[in-house]
């Protein structure tokens, strides 16, 4: 690629910042507004976004986002880039987020531009252009001054296709994990919250589970409204706190570390962690298969299953089932909205509320028979195993993508060779 020109982004694309909303515009519901905090690692995270009403949305109609838009954070986390997906819409763009517009699509491929601005060297250059001490900023004109290598459009499209194959597989794994979790939650709710099989038997409806599973459920509800023979109890009857304290000097720098910032909201798939090299205070250990529950501001709903051994923040409760046969039951229980709401109601503090295992273990629930617990575990454990497998596969694919990205963009690796390598990885 040495013969290809190195040109300023502004020659082939422009950057325009979003609409200057006022603080009085924010509402509890309406049209979502994308702020810098929503731009995360190539995609939009719309959790906790702000909203505006229809009147304000109409005034800002020029800043409505479209599928495929490439966005860049221009304040704080300078250089974070995201592509707008169909699921993110409708949405509007806030002032300190920029949107790229391509001047001529015969000269610049949209996906190539995305990968160009996410190349480590380009990201670092954009970050270096930030000005201001309290919260660094970068202007659209400065971003447009950054130079990128521009091969012919056919070569751009080939590079983008190679890298997109990896990102598409990562996204497929993410969506698959969402589906697997939803399946586990639906089974838990039907069996142990709504008592669906027992109610169906009482109403004379046809069985909708395999005969060996169907036979595990009682034929009627007792006077307390639970399946006959099942008992009321607490989470502490089936789960226990398991994390042990560890000091930083005892840690290998490569030990996986999970902080609250790594835990997604409303997803048990814990796919982010870092090395413990920067850890300076005491932490808690966890083992693969343990459950992590964010106890600081529990309403953030940060609950997940550990896909490997590691350490975590002391603002996380590490727990697991007392017996393996109850593991899936415990995880499904603590990731239910009802349980998270309970921990929020019973937490200490107003500005920084915290729950604790002592409060969590008192959560009241209906305890099914051992045979029903075992059946649920047998149904759900393979789903959890697949979720963890997908996490590790996606991280390996991301490593491959991050390795190839700068080499493809610089011409150090040929597209044909990269495509063969990716074919083996996917």
C-alpha positions in Angstrom: 0.0 0.0 0.0 3.0 2.3 0.0 1.8 3.8 -3.3 -1.6 4.7 -1.9 -2.1 8.3 -0.8 -2.2 9.4 2.8 -5.0 12.1 3.0 -6.8 14.1 5.6 -10.2 12.6 6.5 -11.8 15.9 5.6 -11.0 15.3 1.9 -13.4 12.4 1.8 -15.6 12.8 4.8 -17.0 15.5 7.2 -17.7 15.4 10.9 -20.7 17.2 12.3 -21.6 17.5 16.0 -25.1 16.8 17.3 -27.8 19.1 18.5 -27.3 21.3 21.5 -30.1 20.1 23.8 -30.8 22.1 27.0 -31.0 20.5 30.4 -34.7 21.4 30.5 -35.3 19.2 27.4 -34.6 15.9 29.3 -37.6 13.7 30.0 -38.2 10.3 31.5 -39.4 8.9 28.2 -39.7 9.9 24.5 -37.1 9.8 21.7 -33.7 8.5 22.9 -30.7 10.8 22.6 -27.2 9.4 22.1 -24.6 11.0 24.3 -20.9 10.3 24.7 -21.5 7.7 27.4 -23.6 5.7 24.9 -20.7 5.3 22.4 -18.9 2.2 23.5 -16.4 0.0 21.6 -18.0 0.0 18.2 -21.6 -0.1 19.2 -24.2 2.0 21.0 -25.1 1.0 24.6 -28.5 2.7 25.1 -28.8 1.7 28.8 -29.4 4.8 30.9 -29.8 7.2 27.9 -31.7 10.5 28.0 -35.0 11.2 26.3 -36.8 14.3 24.8 -40.4 14.8 23.9 -41.9 15.0 20.5 -41.7 18.8 20.3 -38.0 18.9 21.0 -37.4 15.9 18.7 -39.1 17.8 15.8 -36.9 20.8 16.4 -33.8 18.5 16.2 -35.0 16.5 13.2 -31.8 17.2 11.3 -29.9 15.1 13.9 -32.0 12.0 13.6 -29.7 9.0 13.3 -29.9 6.4 10.5 -28.8 2.8 10.3 -25.1 2.6 9.5 -24.2 6.1 10.8 -20.6 6.2 12.2 -20.4 8.2 15.4 -17.4 9.4 17.4 -17.1 10.8 20.9 -15.6 14.3 21.0 -15.5 14.8 24.8 -14.2 12.7 27.6 -13.7 9.3 26.0 -12.3 11.0 22.9 -12.2 8.8 19.8 -14.7 6.1 20.9 -16.5 5.1 17.8 -19.8 3.3 17.2 -22.0 2.2 14.3 -25.7 2.8 14.6 -27.8 -0.4 14.2 -31.5 -0.8 13.4 -32.2 -1.8 17.0 -30.8 1.6 18.2 -33.4 3.6 16.3 -35.2 6.0 16.5 -32.6 8.2 18.2 -31.2 11.7 18.1 -27.6 12.9 18.3 -26.3 15.0 21.2 -23.9 17.9 20.8 -20.6 16.3 21.8 -20.9 13.3 19.6 -19.9 13.7 16.0 -21.4 11.9 12.9 -19.3 11.2 9.8 -20.8 12.0 6.4 -19.0 10.6 3.3 -18.5 13.1 0.5 -18.3 10.6 -2.3 -19.1 6.9 -1.8 -17.3 6.1 -5.0 -14.1 7.1 -3.2 -14.7 6.0 0.4 -16.4 2.9 1.7 -18.4 3.5 4.9 -17.2 0.3 6.6 -13.6 1.1 5.6 -13.9 4.5 7.2 -15.1 2.9 10.5 -12.1 0.5 10.6 -9.7 3.3 9.6 -10.8 5.6 12.6 -10.6 2.6 15.0 -7.1 1.7 14.0 -4.9 2.1 17.2 -2.6 4.7 15.6 -5.5 6.9 14.4 -7.4 6.5 17.7 -4.2 7.6 19.5 -3.7 10.6 17.2 -7.3 11.7 17.7 -7.0 11.4 21.5 -3.8 13.4 21.3 -5.7 16.3 19.7 -7.9 16.7 22.8 -7.7 20.1 24.6 -8.9 21.2 28.0 -7.7 19.9 31.4 -10.9 19.0 33.3 -12.6 17.1 30.4 -10.7 17.0 27.1 -12.5 17.9 23.9 -11.7 17.6 20.2 -13.4 19.5 17.4 -14.8 18.2 14.1 -12.2 20.2 12.2 -9.4 18.6 14.2 -10.8 15.1 13.5 -11.0 15.9 9.8 -7.3 16.9 9.8 -6.2 13.4 10.8 -4.7 11.5 7.8 -5.7 8.0 6.7 -4.3 5.8 4.0 -6.8 5.6 1.1 -6.5 2.6 -1.3 -8.9 2.2 -4.2 -12.5 1.6 -3.4 -12.4 -2.1 -4.3 -9.5 -2.7 -1.9 -11.3 -0.7 0.8 -14.3 -2.9 0.4 -12.2 -6.1 0.5 -10.5 -5.0 3.8 -13.8 -4.0 5.3 -15.4 -7.4 4.4 -12.5 -9.3 6.0 -12.8 -7.4 9.3 -16.6 -7.4 9.2 -16.6 -11.2 9.1 -15.1 -11.2 12.5 -17.3 -8.5 13.9 -20.4 -10.2 12.5 -19.5 -13.4 14.3 -18.9 -11.5 17.6 -22.3 -9.8 17.2 -24.0 -13.1 16.4 -22.5 -14.6 19.6 -23.8 -11.6 21.6 -27.3 -12.0 20.2 -27.2 -15.8 20.8 -26.3 -15.2 24.4 -29.2 -12.8 24.8 -31.5 -15.6 23.4 -30.0 -18.3 25.6 -30.4 -16.1 28.7 -34.0 -15.3 27.8 -34.8 -19.0 27.4 -33.4 -19.8 30.8 -35.4 -17.0 32.4 -38.6 -18.0 30.7 -38.3 -21.6 31.9 -37.5 -20.4 35.5 -40.5 -18.0 35.5 -42.9 -20.6 34.2 -41.8 -23.4 36.5 -41.0 -21.6 39.7 -42.8 -18.2 39.6 -46.0 -18.7 37.7 -46.2 -22.5 38.5 -47.3 -23.1 34.9 -47.2 -26.9 34.8 -49.2 -27.2 38.1 -51.7 -24.6 37.0 -52.1 -26.4 33.6 -52.7 -29.7 35.4 -55.4 -28.1 37.6 -57.1 -26.7 34.5 -57.0 -30.0 32.7 -54.7 -28.6 29.9 -52.5 -30.9 27.8 -48.9 -31.4 29.0 -46.4 -29.1 27.3 -43.2 -30.7 28.7 -41.6 -34.1 28.3 -43.4 -36.7 30.3 -40.5 -37.3 32.7 -40.4 -33.6 33.5 -44.1 -33.1 33.6 -44.5 -35.8 36.2 -42.2 -33.8 38.6 -44.8 -31.1 39.1 -47.6 -31.4 41.7 -51.3 -31.6 40.5 -52.5 -28.7 42.7 -51.6 -25.5 44.6 -51.9 -25.6 48.3 -53.6 -23.0 50.6 -50.5 -20.8 50.4 -50.7 -20.7 46.6 -47.6 -22.8 45.9 -47.4 -26.3 44.4 -48.3 -28.9 47.0 -45.3 -30.3 48.7 -43.0 -27.4 47.9 -41.8 -25.1 50.7 -41.2 -21.4 51.2 -37.7 -20.6 52.1 -34.9 -18.0 51.5 -32.1 -17.6 49.0 -29.7 -18.5 51.8 -31.2 -22.0 52.0 -29.8 -22.8 48.5 -27.0 -20.3 48.0 -23.9 -19.1 49.9 -21.3 -16.4 49.7 -18.0 -17.9 48.4 -15.6 -15.1 47.6 -12.3 -15.0 49.6 -10.2 -11.9 50.3 -6.9 -11.5 48.5 -4.2 -8.8 48.7 -2.6 -7.3 45.5 0.9 -8.4 46.4 -0.3 -12.0 46.2 -1.6 -11.7 42.7 -0.1 -12.5 39.4 -0.4 -9.4 37.1 -2.1 -11.5 34.5 -4.9 -12.6 36.9 -8.3 -11.6 35.3 -9.9 -8.8 37.2 -13.6 -7.8 37.0 -14.8 -4.5 38.3 -18.3 -3.1 38.3 -17.3 -1.1 35.2 -16.8 -4.4 33.3 -20.2 -5.8 34.2 -23.1 -5.2 31.7 -26.6 -4.3 32.9 -29.2 -6.9 32.6 -27.0 -9.6 31.1 -25.4 -12.6 32.8 -22.7 -12.8 30.0 -19.6 -11.3 31.6 -17.4 -10.8 28.6 -15.1 -8.0 29.8 -12.2 -8.1 32.2 -8.6 -6.9 32.4 -5.4 -8.0 34.1 -4.8 -7.4 37.8 -1.5 -5.4 37.2 -3.1 -2.1 38.3 -4.9 -3.5 41.3 -3.7 -1.7 44.5 -6.3 -2.8 47.1 -7.8 -6.0 48.5 -10.2 -7.9 46.2 -12.3 -11.0 46.2 -11.5 -14.3 44.4 -14.0 -16.1 42.3 -14.0 -19.4 40.4 -15.4 -20.3 37.0 -19.1 -20.8 37.4 -19.5 -18.5 40.4 -22.1 -15.8 40.3 -21.2 -12.1 40.6 -23.7 -9.6 41.9 -23.0 -5.8 41.9 -23.9 -4.6 45.4 -23.1 -0.9 44.8 -26.3 0.7 43.4 -27.9 -2.7 42.9 -30.6 -1.1 40.7 -28.0 -1.1 37.9 -28.8 -4.8 37.7 -25.3 -6.1 37.3 -25.4 -9.9 37.6 -23.5 -12.5 35.8 -21.8 -15.9 35.7 -18.0 -16.0 35.8 -16.6 -17.6 32.6 -13.1 -18.1 34.2 -11.2 -17.9 37.5 -10.2 -14.4 38.7 -10.7 -11.6 41.2 -13.3 -8.9 41.5 -14.0 -5.7 43.3 -15.2 -5.8 46.8 -18.3 -4.0 45.6 -19.3 -7.3 44.1 -20.9 -10.2 46.0 -19.5 -13.6 44.9 -21.9 -16.4 45.5 -22.9 -19.9 44.3 -25.3 -22.7 45.0 -24.8 -24.8 48.1 -25.3 -27.9 45.9 -24.6 -28.1 42.2 -28.1 -29.2 41.4 -29.4 -25.8 42.5 -26.8 -23.7 40.5 -29.0 -22.7 37.6 -31.9 -22.1 40.0 -29.8 -19.7 42.1 -28.5 -17.8 39.0 -31.9 -17.4 37.5 -33.3 -16.2 40.8 -30.7 -13.5 41.4 -30.9 -12.2 37.9 -34.7 -11.7 38.0 -36.0 -8.1 38.1 -37.9 -8.9 41.3 -34.8 -9.9 43.2 -32.8 -6.9 42.0 -35.7 -4.7 43.2 -35.6 -6.4 46.6 -31.9 -5.7 47.0 -32.5 -2.0 46.0 -35.4 -1.6 48.6 -33.3 -3.2 51.4 -30.0 -1.5 50.6 -28.2 1.1 52.9 -27.5 4.6 51.8 -29.2 7.1 49.6 -26.6 8.5 47.2 -24.5 5.3 47.0 -26.9 2.5 48.2 -25.3 -0.9 48.8 -26.8 -4.2 49.5 -25.0 -7.1 51.1 -25.1 -10.9 51.3 -26.7 -10.6 54.7 -29.7 -8.9 53.1 -29.6 -10.9 49.8 -29.8 -14.3 51.6 -33.1 -13.3 53.3 -34.9 -13.0 50.0 -38.1 -15.2 50.3 -38.8 -17.7 47.5 -40.6 -20.9 46.8 -38.2 -23.9 47.0 -39.2 -26.7 44.6 -38.6 -30.4 45.1 -35.0 -31.8 44.6 -36.2 -33.6 41.4 -37.5 -30.3 39.9 -34.3 -28.5 40.8 -32.3 -31.2 39.1 -34.5 -31.1 36.0 -34.2 -27.3 35.8 -30.4 -27.6 36.1 -30.2 -30.2 33.4 -32.2 -28.0 31.1 -30.4 -24.7 31.8 -26.8 -25.8 32.5 -26.1 -26.5 28.7 -27.4 -23.0 28.0 -25.0 -21.4 30.5 -22.1 -23.5 29.2 -22.8 -22.2 25.7 -22.9 -18.6 26.9 -19.5 -19.0 28.4 -18.2 -20.7 25.3 -19.5 -17.9 23.2 -17.7 -15.3 25.4 -14.4 -17.0 25.0 -14.8 -17.4 21.3 -15.8 -13.8 20.8 -12.7 -12.6 22.8 -10.5 -14.8 20.6 -12.1 -13.3 17.5 -11.6 -9.8 18.8 -7.9 -10.5 19.4 -7.6 -11.7 15.8 -9.5 -8.6 14.5 -7.3 -6.2 16.6 -4.2 -8.0 15.3 -5.2 -7.8 11.7 -6.8 -4.3 11.8 -3.6 -2.2 11.7 -1.7 -4.6 9.5 -4.5 -4.6 6.9 -4.9 -0.9 7.0 -1.1 -0.4 6.5 -0.8 -3.0 3.8 1.6 -5.2 5.9 -0.9 -8.1 5.5 -2.6 -8.9 2.2 -6.4 -9.2 2.2 -6.1 -12.7 0.7 -3.9 -13.9 3.5 -6.1 -12.4 6.1 -9.2 -14.0 4.6 -7.6 -17.4 4.9 -6.6 -16.8 8.5 -10.1 -15.6 9.3 -11.7 -18.6 7.6 -9.8 -20.8 10.1 -10.9 -18.7 13.0 -14.6 -18.6 12.2 
